[in-house]
Amino acid sequence: MFEHPVLAAFYRRHGPAPFAPNPFPQRPPFRVLAESVVAQQLSTRAAARLAERLFRLVPPTPKAFLEAPLDLLRQAGLSRAKALALKDLAAKTEEGLLDGLDRLEDEAVVERLTRVRGVGLWTAEMFLMFGLGRPDVWPVRDLGLRRAAARLFGVAPEALPAFGEAFRPYRSHLAWYLWRSLSSP
């Protein structure tokens, strides 16, 4: 599948990465974004537990988040900042924020999503990858990606943009494989 030997080796070890241009493949875009907000600055495991707890209390829909009291979101374990970000995301989603995102270029998606309180470049990049299935996103600010690239390839954070160029147009795949390597022996 991949001509690049590193990607081919990762593919043989971990199987296919979940990226293909397929808008909103399995989960609604609001849920993907809400999970990304919850996951900010948390380990994958902690983020999954927090999202599960949150979605037991509040269904992952804009309407439910708009109606939920801030205290309920905080009771789930969210910081005040994340709770307010989710409220803003819900309000802007109801206003049409997510309409037509699948037809926009990556930069336009980032520009639109970063209008939401608490949504920055990292969250927008995670949405491009896991919400829109974009195959060529390279989230160089991600701590896990930085750790894996340093461990496996000796790449310093400032060298990550250049390192990723060799993997175009499959940088999302590389990122996913690097994250898998953190939990593999």
Residue pairs with C-beta under 8 A, 6 or more apart in sequence:
1 8
1 11
1 16
2 8
2 11
2 170
2 173
4 166
4 167
4 170
6 167
6 174
7 167
7 170
7 173
7 174
7 177
10 173
10 174
10 177
10 180
10 181
11 17
11 177
13 184
14 177
14 180
14 184
17 172
17 173
17 176
17 177
18 25
18 130
18 133
18 176
19 129
19 133
19 134
19 135
19 172
19 173
19 176
20 133
20 135
21 132
21 133
21 134
21 135
22 133
23 101
23 102
23 132
23 133
24 32
24 102
24 131
24 132
25 133
27 131
28 60
28 61
29 98
29 101
29 127
29 131
30 60
30 61
30 62
30 89
30 90
30 93
30 98
31 60
32 126
32 127
32 130
32 131
33 89
33 98
33 113
33 116
33 119
33 123
33 127
33 131
34 51
34 60
34 65
34 86
34 89
35 47
35 51
35 60
36 119
36 123
36 126
36 127
36 130
37 82
37 85
37 86
37 89
37 118
37 119
37 123
38 47
38 50
38 51
38 54
38 78
38 82
38 86
39 47
39 51
39 126
40 82
40 118
40 122
40 123
42 50
44 144
44 179
50 76
50 77
50 78
53 76
53 77
54 73
54 76
54 77
54 78
56 76
57 68
57 72
57 73
57 75
57 76
58 64
58 65
58 68
58 72
58 73
58 76
62 89
62 90
62 91
62 93
62 94
63 90
63 94
64 90
65 73
65 86
65 87
65 89
65 90
66 87
66 90
66 91
66 94
70 80
70 83
70 84
70 87
73 82
73 83
73 86
73 87
74 80
74 83
78 86
81 118
82 118
84 117
84 118
85 116
85 117
85 118
85 119
88 116
88 117
88 118
89 97
89 116
89 117
89 118
89 119
92 115
92 116
97 112
97 113
97 115
97 116
101 109
101 112
101 113
101 131
101 132
102 132
104 112
106 128
106 134
106 137
109 124
109 127
109 128
109 132
110 121
110 124
110 125
110 128
113 119
113 123
113 124
113 127
114 120
114 121
114 124
121 141
122 139
122 141
122 142
125 137
125 139
125 142
126 139
128 134
128 137
128 172
129 137
129 139
129 172
129 175
129 176
134 172
135 169
135 170
135 171
135 172
135 173
136 168
136 169
136 170
136 171
136 172
137 171
137 172
137 175
138 160
138 161
138 164
138 167
138 171
138 172
138 174
138 175
139 145
139 175
140 146
140 157
140 160
140 161
140 164
142 175
144 178
144 179
144 182
145 160
145 175
145 178
145 179
146 157
146 160
147 182
148 178
148 179
148 181
148 182
149 155
149 160
149 163
149 178
150 156
150 157
151 181
152 178
152 181
153 163
155 163
164 171
164 174
167 173
167 174
